[in-house]
Amino acid sequence: MASSTPTHYCINPTKPYPSSQSPLQKPPKTTPKLLAASPSPSLSSSFTGSSTAAASSSSSPHVPQPRSSPLLGPEFRRARTTRVISKRNTNSPKPPNPSCRAASPAARDCLAVMSRTAADSPALTTALRSFQPRLSVPEDYCSILHDLGDRDKCPSKAAEVFHFSMTLTRNMTEKGKLLTAAISSLGKMGFHELAREVFDTGLREGYGNTVYAFSALISAYARNGMSSEAVAVFESMKARGLRPNNVSYNAVIDACGKGGTDPMISMGLFREMLWNGLRPDRKTFNSLLAGFSRVGHFDHARMLFDEMIFSGIGRDIYTYNTFIDVVCKSGNMELAVQVVSLMPANGVRPNVVTYSTVIDGYSKLGRFDEALNLFEEMKSLGIQFDRVCYNTLLSIYMKTGRYQEIARVCNELEMLAIEKDTFTYNSLINGYGKQGRFDVVSCLMQEMRQRKVPPSVLTYSTLIDIYSKAGMYGDAANVFLEFHESGLKPDVVLYSSFIDTLSKNGLVDFAVCFLNDMMKMGIKPNVVTYNAVIDAFGKSRISVEEDGVRQDSGGREGCGNQILKAFGQLAKGIGAPVADETRTSEEMLCILDLFQKMIQQGVKPNVVTFSAILNACSRCNSFEDASLFSEQLCLFDNFIYGVTHGLLMGYRDVWIQARSLFDELRRMDRPTSSAFYNALTDVLWHFEQRLGAQKVVLEGVQRQVWENTCSEFSLDLHLMSSGAAQAMVHAWLLRIRSIVFSGCKLPEFVSILTGWGKHSKVAGSSTLRRVIEALLNTIGAPFQLERFNMGRFVSPGAVVSAWLMESGTINILLLHDKRSQQAIPVNLLPRLHSLQL
């Protein structure tokens, strides 16, 4: 995996870890490192397999350590993950249990017979009776139960073995071992309800009150992602006076990770484990890493990754793959490549999951060439592609429009006898749908039916989304009816798709109703759901027919009727937008209420939320309403919205905090940073804080937020918003003026590129182009549209020089703020509740 190593990332620590500093020790009056609430800023970043190797590499570059408590968490990123490749790593192989005797030949023969026997057949009992004289109790029966859980998904066979063997037991200890094996087997099969029933029976009859039975049930819940149930069983075990062991802690930590629980809860369990004198093993660390990987907390994951060196615990392929996943989520692809390159030196060979994770990371950042290069590297190394790899490759080709390659990949899948799964079809449907190839979409759906590949909720969500965006609301309604008949339960993605469609078409009342409906059904909205509704308040409202507005909740049937009414309203062409597009105080309160619900439900606002809120803010009736609205937002997040409010009010002191915020944004990916700067400059420009908007833009240019924005005599604005672009035009023309007055001659032509709207519904209808054209006309700049490029304004250098040297030009180009105050007022709180009066 060829890549240059950046100088600001450390490969090895400069000193070996002293054994006396291991955080797993429990000194009487000191706190282990991992018990700290946040990562230690002094912790070295090591990616080698031993401290000795670390000590021998003194020439490695030094890495600045991350902030101990970053002000902007990874959730603020614009990118959102819908799939985690390294989820395939969570079921890491368990180390052999020395106390577990290998299955006897008789147990293996019995299992082979059972595997060929139909479920609920009398032949099962016959087989067990025939092998009974040769099977030992309980060891062989426990082995059969465990193997059934690994190989078979038939709970009736496990139940038959369990009940048959229980009649042969001689004491409570043997019953307890069989109970534990049965619970484990049913959990592996995915039948956690049956596992709970067996456990409850054992508890009532006295042989289930063991730490092993409780741990097995916790593991069963963990395998099914049921974290709250696992934690409840864990607490009930302690309440019964049973002391959890390593297996218990590993199981509940694993359950918290798989169930999407806040990983800091897992860290709390880890601390409890340490203080109880238990030594974590590789499974413990892998489960903790997986939890932080799911939420993208790089700092905590790196701390755990390094901690394994302190503890003398070797990292396996699952450790590396999980850590690489969280590195990719942080957007630090160079570091991800660096970690992969170090794996062979530490005795771990990268596998298909390793490469899939890095490729997916590049893909999510839009770095498709690097992702495709890694596919070629996999081929050269002889690493066999799996279905996930092919799905990722198809997704990249879809995004880049390489349809000949898509056909080649599909043929390759057929040749290798790798069947397309639901995700494969979802990717193809989404890609062709976005290209308007609805004939291909229909063929793909027909092929799914013929091959009996069941559509998922995401399949229906994708279809509804692509049909709605194409204005094919009747087809979207038909898809919903098919979904309704499928018996699948709606999820947050499906509801978010409905809400996004309604919001983008101005049906805000419908969108809010559906948001309330999904919460009543126990479906927790995510950040995408909230962003869609908040964004709708920032756009034109649509007048709707009275019967289109929901009157009551009505359950699933009522909700379905409302969805069909909404699509019917859209199919009719809807009403006209409300003439007054300004936002009333009541609507701003709705946005505040939505934002408060997000915080209360633990949904982290991201940069899209920020942009949607500022878009709504710019449509306030007056500046006074906007400033009061931004003050209210400071109560929820005084860092981000405190900076916004301060810049809006013209407070000079706010620039210290603003630059700190801008520095935090440098840790994010470029799309997130540019979205933030665009939203902020738009609201400042709208409320005539023109100089402030220009300063923000220049801060962004200095930090290279917009790629290829500005050269000396050519300005590229197509990645900027209207406010940012207008502020940038003024700054760029002032810089050219300084060049002219220094005596330098301008080139034959100077140009401003805005883009021509090729991604708009109507080609050439670029909003930014119209805005810049109006600005150039207003200030009298001698630029004209280029004849053969609708998105570029050009002017002869000599003409621009003459205009810039005119005496009145400087006054036109210099920007000013409408409001400028000396310092931030100390007491803002008395005004913060006035919107609610």
Buried (B, 14 or more C-beta within 10 A) or exposed (E): BEBEBEEEBBBBBEEBBEEEEBBBEEEEEEEBBBBBEEBBEEBBBBBBBBBEBBBEBEEBEEBEBBBBEBBBBBBBBBBEBEEBBBBBBBEBEEEEEEEEEEBBEBBBBBBEBBEEBEBEBEEBEEBBEEBBEEBBBBBBBBBBBBBBBEEBEBBBBBBBBBBBBBEBBEEBEBBBBBBBBBBBBBBBBBBBEBBBBBBEEBBEEEBBBBBBBBBBBBBBBBBBBBBEBBBEBBEEBEEEEBEBBBBBBBBBBBBBBBBEBEBBBBBBBBBBBBEEEBEBBBBBBBBBBBBBBBBBBBBBBBBBBBBBBBBEBBBBBBBBBBBBBBBBBBBBBBBBBBBBBBBEEBEBEBBBBBBBBBBBBBBBBBBBEBBBBBBEBBEEEEBEBBBBBBBBBBBBBBBBEBBEBBEEBBEEBEEEEBEBBBBBBBBBBBBBBBBEBBEBBEEBBEEBEEEEBEBBBBBBBBBBBBBBBBBBBEBBBBBBEEBBEBEBEBBBBBBBBBBBBBBBBBBBBBBBBBBEBBBEBEBEBBBBBBBBBBBBBBBBBBEBEEEBBBEEEBEEEBBBEBBBBBBBBBBEEBBEEEEEEEBEBEBBBBBBEBBEBBEEEEBBBBBBBBBBBBBBBBBBBEBEBBBBBBBBBBBBBEBBBBBBBBBBBBBEEBBEBBEEBBBBBEBBBBBBBBBBBBBBBBBBBBBBBBBBBBBBBBBBBEBEBBEEBBEEBBBBBBBBBBBBBBBBBBBBBBBBBEBBEEEEEBEEBBBBBBBBBEEEEEEEEBEBBEBBBEBBEEBEBEBEBBEEEBBBBBBBBEBBBEBBEEEEBEEBBEBEBEBEBEEBEEEBEEEBEEBEE
